[in-house]
Amino acid sequence: MANEQWNHDIAYAMTPFKLITWPIGVWPLQVYDVYSLIRCVFGTCCSSLMVILPSIELYMGCTNAEQNVDCLMLICCGMLGILKIILFRIYANNLIDNYESALNDYLNIENVKQRTIMRRHAFMGRILCFFMMSFSYISCVIYGLLPFLGDDDSLSINITNENSVREYTIPSRCALEYFNASNSIYRIVCFIETIALILATSANIGNDAMFLNITLHMCGQVKILRTNFMDIDVTSSRAYDRFNILIQRHIYLIHIVKQLAETISFILLTQLFISSILLCIMGFQLILSLKVNDIVMTTKSFSVLSAFLSQLTLYSFIGDYLKSQMEEIGLSIYRSSWYDYPRKLTRNMIFVLMRTESPIALQAGNFIMINLSTYMSILKTSASYLSVLRVMIEI
C-alpha cells in the first residue's frame, strides 16, 4: 500500500514535466544514452530553425516593420531554447541529484503533514506548468494553422507568378522560395515548421516549467525543515541527536539548492537581458498599434508581452519564495522553545542562525538577485522608457 502511494505521489509530481522534456532529451531521470543524445540534438535543431530562418529573412530584407519584430521575437525565443537545452545537458548531474533527492523525499515521508506540504507544492508546479504550456502550445497551433487558413485560390496560383506570396509558420519565404515547391510540399514544410515550433517552445517554456517545479519542491522541503526545527521535543533524551540530524538536513538542502542556482545562473542572465529588450520593443509596438487602432498588431503585441512578463514573474516570485524560505529557518528556530534547550544544543543553534543570514538564492550571473525587487526594477525601467517614447510619438 505504501509503495502504491509513493508511485502515485511521484506520478502526480513529475509525469507532466517528463512528457514535456523527454522528447528534447533533457529529462533528468532518463537514461543518458545515444538515444537521449539524438533527441537532444533534434530539439536543438528545431530551436535553431527559429534562429536561422528569421535571420535569413531579416538579412534579405523580405519583411516589413511588423514582421521584423516577429522575426526578432522568434530569434530570441530560439536562442533561449538552444541555451537551455545545452546548459541543462551540461549541468545534467545537478538536475539528476535534485530529482533523485525528490524521489527519496517522497519515499521518506514521515507523517501526513509533510505529505500535505509536498503535495501542495507539487500542485503549484502542475498549475504553473498547465498555464505556461497550454498558452504556449495554443499559440504554436494558431501560428501553424495560419498558412492553411488562407484563401485556397492563392495556393493554386502558379509558383512562377512573382505576385504570389506564401506565408509560412516560421517566417521563411525568401529562404525557401528557391525550392520552387508545389502546394503539397508547401503544406509539408508548414507542418514541419509547426512541429519545430512546438519543440522549440518545449525547449524554452518547457524547461522553465521543469526547473520551477523542482525549485518549488525544494521550497517545500525547506518548509518541512522549518516545521521540524519548531517541533523538537526538548524533554526527549534524543533531542540533541534529532537536532544534529536536522542540521545535516539543512546542510544537504543548501548543497542541493546551490546546484540549482549554479545550473540556472547564466540562463537567467540571458533571460533578463533578452526579456528587458523585448519588453521595450514589444511595448513600443503596442503603443504604435494603439495609436493607429490596429487590433491585430495590438493583440499580437499584448500576447508576446504577456508571455515574457509571465516568465519574469514566475522566476522572480519563486526566486523570492525560495530566498524567504531559506531565511525563515532562523526565524523558525527563534520561535521555538530554544530557552528550554540544553546549553550544548543552544550553542549549535547559533551556527544555524548565522548560516541563514546569507541564504542561497537564484541569481542571474551570480550577481543579480532574482526576486520581486529585481522584477519591479525591470518593470519601472521599462515603463519609464516606454513613457518617454509615447511622449515623443505624441509630439
ABEGO torsion letter per residue (X at the ends): XAAAAAAAAAAAAAAAAAAAAAAAGABAABBBBAAAAAAAAAAAAAAAAAAAAAAAAAAAGABBAAAAAAAAAAAAAAAAAAAAAAAAAAAAAAAAAAAAAAAAAAAABABAAAAAAAAAAAAAAAAAAAAAAAAAAAAAAAAAAAAAABBAAAAABBAABAABBBBBABBAAAAAAAAGBBAAAAAAAAAAAAAAAAAAAAAAAAAAAAAAAAAAAAAAAAAAAAAAAAABBAABAAAAAAAAAAAAAAAAAAAAAAAAAAAAAAAAAAAAAAAAAAAAAAAAAAAAAAAAGBAAAAAAAAAAAAAAAAAAAAAAAAAAAAAAAAAAAAAAAAABBAAABBAAAAAAAAAAAAAAABBBBBBBGGABBBBAAAAAAAAAAAAAAAAAAAAAAAX
